[in-house]
């Protein structure tokens, strides 16, 4: 291949490469806007404009519905979270206790956000989606279907066999709320450059695990 051919290929990306680049721009713009304003408050037109797309139908062309776009954003991040959690779960000993399982729940998310670097929007995006009854099932489905999460929940429930089923279900909901919204609050504080109770994502995870152990081990009245 001549030098001119190489330069031409670099200067003229293929249609597939251009489409991939456009999708990434849309995903990034949508994640930020959804995190800051809520999913329902943001139109496809606003996402297209924020992504630098002159065609206002770009979002629909590349992703279909808004729900499809939300799912694509979730999958982009959760695939990386899953890699971390798979590694952590595989490193557990034969008889992990509740703190080990809760660390596997919390730390993959905070480790991922730390790796992405500030500012991030995924935690706030997740918090916004979890408050929308029509979109919330997407995040729950994508999370619960991961192999590491299935093993994690089984291990956690084994540690909690003494809890009545209704109490266990209630505390699962409490734990989800605490995890989603506390991580989103720290992400928001970092984006706004305001003080945070913990100095790092690692320390934030430690505090969350401590709180969750206390929640799960609280007496039942």
C-alpha positions in Angstrom: 0.0 0.0 0.0 1.4 3.4 -1.0 1.8 6.2 1.6 -0.9 8.2 -0.2 -3.4 5.3 0.2 -2.6 5.1 4.0 -3.1 8.8 4.4 -6.4 8.6 2.5 -7.6 5.8 4.7 -6.8 7.8 7.9 -8.3 11.0 6.5 -11.4 9.2 5.2 -12.9 6.8 7.8 -15.3 4.2 6.7 -19.0 4.5 7.0 -19.0 2.1 9.9 -16.3 4.1 11.7 -18.2 7.3 11.2 -21.4 5.7 12.5 -19.5 4.4 15.6 -18.1 7.8 16.3 -21.5 9.4 16.0 -23.0 6.8 18.3 -20.3 7.5 21.0 -21.0 11.3 20.7 -24.7 10.7 21.2 -24.2 8.4 24.1 -21.9 10.9 25.9 -24.2 13.8 25.3 -27.3 11.9 26.3 -25.7 10.6 29.5 -24.7 14.1 30.6 -28.1 15.7 29.8 -30.1 12.8 31.3 -27.9 13.0 34.5 -28.3 16.8 34.8 -31.9 17.2 33.8 -33.7 13.9 33.9 -34.6 11.6 31.1 -38.1 12.9 30.4 -37.0 16.5 30.4 -34.5 16.0 27.5 -35.7 15.7 23.9 -33.9 13.8 21.1 -33.4 17.1 19.4 -31.5 18.4 22.5 -29.3 15.3 22.5 -28.6 15.6 18.8 -27.6 19.3 19.2 -25.4 18.5 22.2 -23.7 15.8 20.2 -23.0 18.2 17.4 -25.3 16.5 15.0 -27.0 18.7 12.4 -29.7 16.1 11.8 -32.2 16.1 14.6 -33.3 12.5 13.8 -29.8 11.2 14.5 -30.8 9.8 17.9 -33.7 7.9 16.5 -31.6 6.7 13.5 -28.8 5.3 15.7 -30.7 4.1 18.7 -34.5 3.9 18.1 -36.5 4.9 21.1 -35.4 6.8 24.2 -35.6 3.5 26.1 -33.2 2.0 23.7 -30.8 4.9 24.2 -31.1 4.5 28.0 -30.3 0.8 27.7 -27.3 1.5 25.5 -25.8 4.0 28.0 -26.4 1.5 30.8 -24.7 -1.4 28.9 -21.7 0.8 28.0 -20.9 1.3 31.7 -22.2 -2.0 33.2 -20.0 -4.1 30.9 -17.0 -2.5 32.5 -18.5 -2.8 36.0 -19.2 -6.5 35.3 -15.5 -7.1 34.4 -14.4 -5.6 37.8 -17.1 -7.5 39.7 -16.2 -10.8 38.0 -12.6 -10.4 39.1 -13.6 -9.6 42.7 -16.1 -12.4 43.0 -13.5 -14.9 41.6 -11.1 -13.8 44.3 -13.4 -14.5 47.2 -12.5 -17.4 49.5 -14.7 -20.5 50.1 -16.7 -18.9 52.9 -17.0 -15.2 52.3 -19.0 -13.2 54.9 -21.6 -10.5 54.3 -18.9 -7.7 54.2 -17.1 -9.6 51.3 -20.3 -9.8 49.3 -21.2 -6.2 49.9 -17.8 -5.1 48.8 -18.4 -6.9 45.6 -21.6 -5.0 45.3 -20.2 -1.5 45.9 -16.6 -1.4 44.9 -16.9 -2.3 41.2 -19.1 0.8 40.7 -16.8 3.2 42.6 -13.7 1.7 41.0 -15.2 2.2 37.5 -16.1 5.8 38.3 -12.7 6.4 39.7 -11.1 5.0 36.5 -13.3 7.2 34.2 -12.2 10.3 36.1 -14.1 13.4 37.0 -16.5 14.6 35.8 -18.6 11.5 35.4 -22.4 11.3 34.9 -23.2 7.6 35.1 -24.1 7.6 38.8 -26.5 10.6 38.4 -27.9 9.1 35.2 -28.6 5.9 37.1 -30.3 7.8 39.9 -32.5 9.6 37.4 -33.5 6.4 35.6 -34.2 4.6 38.9 -36.8 7.3 39.8 -38.7 6.8 36.4 -41.2 3.9 36.7 -41.1 3.3 32.9 -37.3 3.2 32.6 -36.3 1.7 36.0 -36.9 -1.9 34.9 -34.2 -1.4 32.3 -31.4 -0.8 34.8 -32.7 -3.6 37.1 -32.9 -6.1 34.3 -29.4 -5.2 33.0 -27.9 -5.4 36.4 -29.6 -8.6 37.7 -28.8 -10.5 34.4 -25.1 -10.2 34.9 -23.4 -13.5 35.9 -21.4 -11.9 38.8 -24.5 -10.2 40.1 -26.5 -13.5 40.1 -23.7 -15.1 42.2 -23.4 -12.1 44.4 -27.1 -12.1 45.3 -27.0 -15.8 46.0 -24.1 -15.4 48.3 -25.6 -12.4 50.1 -28.9 -14.2 50.6 -27.1 -17.2 52.0 -25.6 -14.9 54.6 -29.1 -13.6 55.4 -31.0 -16.9 55.7 -32.1 -16.0 59.2 -34.0 -12.9 58.0 -37.8 -13.3 57.2 -38.5 -13.1 53.4 -40.4 -9.8 53.7 -37.6 -8.2 55.8 -35.0 -9.3 53.3 -37.0 -7.9 50.4 -37.4 -4.6 52.3 -33.7 -4.3 53.0 -32.8 -5.1 49.4 -34.8 -2.1 48.5 -33.2 0.0 51.2 -29.7 -1.1 50.1 -30.4 -0.2 46.5 -31.6 3.3 47.4 -28.6 3.9 49.6 -26.1 2.7 47.0 -27.7 4.5 44.0 -28.2 7.9 45.6 -25.1 8.1 47.8 -22.9 7.4 44.9 -24.8 9.9 42.8 -24.5 12.6 45.5 -20.7 12.2 45.6 -20.5 12.4 41.8 -22.6 15.6 41.9 -20.4 17.1 44.6 -17.2 16.3 42.5 -18.7 17.8 39.4 -19.7 21.0 41.4 -16.3 21.1 43.2 -17.9 21.0 46.6 -16.6 19.1 49.7 -17.3 15.4 50.1 -17.4 13.4 53.4 -14.8 11.0 52.0 -11.6 11.9 50.2 -11.7 9.2 47.5 -13.9 6.8 45.7 -12.2 3.9 47.6 -13.0 5.5 50.9 -16.5 6.2 49.8 -17.0 2.5 49.1 -15.6 1.7 52.5 -18.2 3.9 54.2 -21.0 2.5 52.1 -20.0 -1.1 52.9 -19.9 -0.2 56.6 -23.4 1.3 56.4 -24.8 -1.6 54.4 -23.4 -4.2 56.8 -25.2 -2.3 59.6 -28.4 -2.1 57.6 -28.5 -5.8 56.9 -27.5 -6.8 60.4 -29.9 -4.5 62.2 -32.3 -6.2 64.6 -35.8 -7.0 63.3 -38.6 -5.5 65.4 
